[in-house]
Amino acid sequence: VLTRIQKDHIDPSKVVDAALPEQIGVAVDLLKQRLVVMNPEQRKQYLQCVATLIEKSPDIKLIRAISCIVEEWITNKASGQQAPTFREKALLLSRLMASAEKRFAGDAEFVGQFLELVATVYKSESSGSGSELASKLEPAFLSGLRSAQPHIRARFFEIFHQNIPVRLHDRLFYIMCTQDWTAMGCHFWIKQCVELLLSTAHNDRPAGPVSESLRLPAAGTTNMFSPSRLRNTPVGSPHHRVAGAADGGDKRSAGGRKSNKTTLTAANAGPAEQAMDVGDTEQSAGVDARSLEALVNRHAVFVGEMKQLKTQSLLAPITQLCHASTELARRTWLELLPDVWKSVTDSERQVLGAEVGAFLVSGSHCLQTDAHPNVLLVFMEAFSKCLPPIDLPAHVLSYIGKHNDAYHQATLFLESAVISGKYMSRHLQRLNADDQRRNPLSAEGLEYLAQLQDTRENTIEALSEMYETLCEKDLWSALWQGTCRQPDTALAIAYQQQGCFEQAQGVYEKLVAKAQEDYVTVPFAPASSAEFKLWENQWIKCAKELGSWSLLLEFGQNNAAEHPYIVMESAWRIPNWDAFKESLATVERCCPDYLCPRYNTYRGILAIGHNEENSHTKVDRLVDTSLHQIANLWRHYPSIVSLQHVPLLQQMQLVYELQEANQLHICVEQVMAAPATRSNTSLHDVKNFTKLWRQRQPNIWDDMSHWSDIVMFRHHQYQMLHSALDAVPAGQQTPDRTALTSTQLLGVHSTASSIIHYAKVCRRQSLFNTCLD
């Protein structure tokens, strides 16, 4: 019977009675009493039915009732009945956990009831935190640690606190090495780390300021105004005047000095009036004295209460406030971790430092990539404040900086490493020059020097990549000019920094040719050299700025394995649609996240330029995808808008150009349509688009590669417009043939105008040969 009504209940296609969930709950409750006498087949069928109800029942009241029954089985409250086996308990608890996290996450009562059950499992003596059942419920336990209900969170943290050693070193090691934080997801679990470290403090110690300089003398115990001190105080000093006022030596009231007008009035008054003034003054002084005494007494009571204040009275509210405020938790962690790092011993610090790199690149942080604030970003900020500093590998810093929004923190680490490595390399050079003859280095010493040199090159290369990501061109140039091996490399970078791309390209070509000649004489692996990669990449950038797209297309086709993106960027400008389509298919398998908006934009350009089927719908979908990806990348960039955001803004302009070009194609198709389906406003819309493009141009200071994107894309659309309108038969009369001809000429004029404007910008940027071309 239970199986039949259970199937009717979970079947969404059947209309059942509203009282059916209550009947199922009564049936489950009655049958649990017969669990001890059921045969194995009936027992299995009954428990499987209960598990199915937990997984698929849409009625929350029924789920709560079943949760209460499971709690009785877990805690063995009902005497005389046989509880389910360990495997059956694990099945029911796992189904309850899935329902609490996914289907009924918004029901606070059910979630709280389930978390109480999980806490009971962890606190029971038969299944401690290290048991198999507890390990299966670890995601639910972490959910209890981040619960919004303080009493549930406190109960889970009590269990958490009791199962971890209290020493700071052990807690830091647990945070970075032992605990898997994957189940926390996007939650800012530094809140739990703050509470884990603050709970190690001694709760019975009196609270007080860190430095004695912050203490002030109490008003009831100070001897600042004592007679012995006044004798040593110069007359007229602030202390002497204040003390005289407090003792009444200057015969003035405690409320302050009277004005000159009041003094003259008192001097001219009669005896009766003067006696009245003296009485008022004495009464006012008495009131002020009583007020001062009350103030001193209140302060004494306050000081007495502060003497009884313990650390627990301060740390417990701080941890609860950190759970309520993510920003407070972040700031607390930034202050707490450097102090903890300083307090551990050198040997413990060495053990922890060896695990930091593996902790930062752990796969458990993948879900934190889209979180704001990012846990790894806060860890990087805290590590940057630690003294002595933490040594992190260059590849780890580069990965964390690019994938976890820690651009500036990773850059600061790498800069410190490059500066220290520069002084070390100079010292080693002097050592090699002075002592090599007297004390030749052993094979181990030479190997150590080679490792230091490799580490320095890797650090410089990683820092160079971070500067390029941040679009810090001047810092990038200064880095390579100070660390390059070939003098001509610094010369080429100086040319490029000043905008002399032709001269820089020539120097890069000479450097590459010389390296190839040296390779014939002494074989080596030039591709492994960071400086050789620099020559090749910067030669490509110079070619882009000079508009040498045919040269880049040939270079990309000859080096498709190493540079798969060059063909994609250059083929559509020629245009070579077959090579462009083939390059897009190649890049699709290995496209990084930061290139996805450009890749989807190029797919839209191919759909328009190659006249694919359903191109308009496809372009609209690709435009929406590109805009979403650009917005997502913008969220991962630093909050302060800088040069790093400029490429995204330029890409955004190209996406909008693609969207408008798609609408332009629709208008042209309507112009060429049959008279019965032709729109009267199509020619007007075409004119509006061409005029809009003539008025909206990139900035003069933008890179010429961006200018080339916009100008060449519009040039293809103008050619399409001219070809399409020219293909209209003379016999097919439009509403206004003169308007059709003028629109066709408008595309020609716009093409000439854009080319002229492009040449002006080339001349403004001193690219005279490009201007003439």
PyMOL commands that set and color helices and strands:
alter all, ss='L'
color gray80, all
select helices_A, chain A and resi 2-10+20-32+40-56+60-75+86-103+108-123+132-136+138-145+150-162+168-178+182-184+190-198+212-214+227-231+238-247+260-268+271-307+311-324+326-343+346-360+363-370+375-384+394-403+407-435+443-469+473-483+487-497+501-521+526-528+530-546+549-558+564-571+577-587+593-609+615-636+643-671+682-695+704-726+737-764+768-772
alter helices_A, ss='H'
color red, helices_A
deselect
rebuild
show_as cartoon
